[in-house]
Amino acid sequence: MIRLSELGCETERVWVKVEGTLTRDTLPILAQSLADQQQRGMREVLLMADGVVSIDRLALEAWLRETPPQVEFCFVTSRVVLHQLLTSCGVRVVST
């Protein structure tokens, strides 16, 4: 299960809270959300990821290789372990 909630936006940038799991089943939902943000004219999506409880690393890596999002995005987290895991999967991560 995944829940995405828009926290706010400014010109060409949006903050989206991500809660739940990143798995083969939920990554298409994230991809659709990123595509929707691009359609809205957003150039950068900041994914606030402290609410992520589980990541299927293999699914995330495959998703990034097979269907990379067209909009620039990064995960934002204060959790060191989550930061390291996401970075090792090849995504950009910013610490808070």
C-alpha positions in Angstrom: 0.0 0.0 0.0 1.1 3.5 -0.7 -0.3 6.9 0.1 0.7 10.1 -1.7 -0.3 13.5 -0.4 0.6 16.8 -1.9 2.0 19.1 0.8 2.5 22.2 -1.2 3.9 23.6 -4.4 5.6 26.7 -5.8 6.5 27.5 -9.4 7.6 24.2 -11.0 8.3 22.4 -7.7 6.0 20.3 -5.6 6.3 18.5 -2.3 4.6 15.1 -2.0 4.5 13.0 1.2 5.0 9.3 0.6 3.7 6.8 3.1 3.7 3.0 3.0 5.7 0.6 0.9 7.6 0.8 -2.4 7.0 -2.5 -4.2 6.3 -3.8 -7.6 2.6 -3.1 -7.0 3.0 0.4 -5.7 5.7 1.8 -7.9 3.3 2.2 -10.9 1.2 4.5 -8.6 4.3 6.6 -7.9 5.2 6.7 -11.6 1.7 7.9 -12.4 1.9 10.6 -9.8 5.2 11.8 -11.2 3.7 11.8 -14.7 0.7 13.8 -13.4 3.0 16.3 -11.8 4.9 16.7 -15.1 1.6 17.3 -16.9 0.9 20.1 -14.4 4.1 21.8 -15.4 6.2 20.7 -12.4 9.9 20.3 -13.1 10.9 18.9 -9.7 9.1 16.6 -7.3 10.4 16.4 -3.7 9.2 13.1 -2.2 9.0 13.4 1.6 9.9 9.8 2.4 10.0 9.5 6.2 6.7 7.7 6.0 8.1 4.9 3.9 8.1 1.7 5.9 9.4 -0.9 3.4 11.2 -0.9 0.1 11.6 -3.8 -2.4 15.0 -2.9 -3.5 15.0 -5.1 -6.6 11.6 -3.7 -7.7 12.8 -0.1 -7.3 16.0 -0.7 -9.2 14.1 -2.5 -12.0 11.6 0.3 -12.2 14.3 2.9 -12.5 16.0 1.0 -15.3 12.8 0.2 -17.2 10.7 3.3 -16.9 12.7 6.2 -15.6 10.4 9.1 -14.7 10.4 12.1 -17.1 10.3 14.6 -14.3 13.2 15.3 -12.0 12.5 13.9 -8.5 14.4 13.2 -5.3 13.5 11.6 -2.0 13.8 13.7 1.2 14.3 11.9 4.5 15.8 12.4 8.0 16.2 8.6 8.4 19.8 7.6 7.8 19.0 3.9 7.0 16.4 5.0 4.5 18.8 7.5 2.9 21.4 4.8 2.5 19.0 2.3 1.0 17.5 4.7 -1.5 21.0 6.0 -2.5 22.2 2.4 -3.0 19.2 1.9 -5.4 20.4 4.8 -7.5 18.0 7.6 -6.6 18.8 11.1 -5.5 18.2 11.6 -1.8 18.4 14.7 0.3 18.7 14.6 4.1 16.7 16.9 6.4 
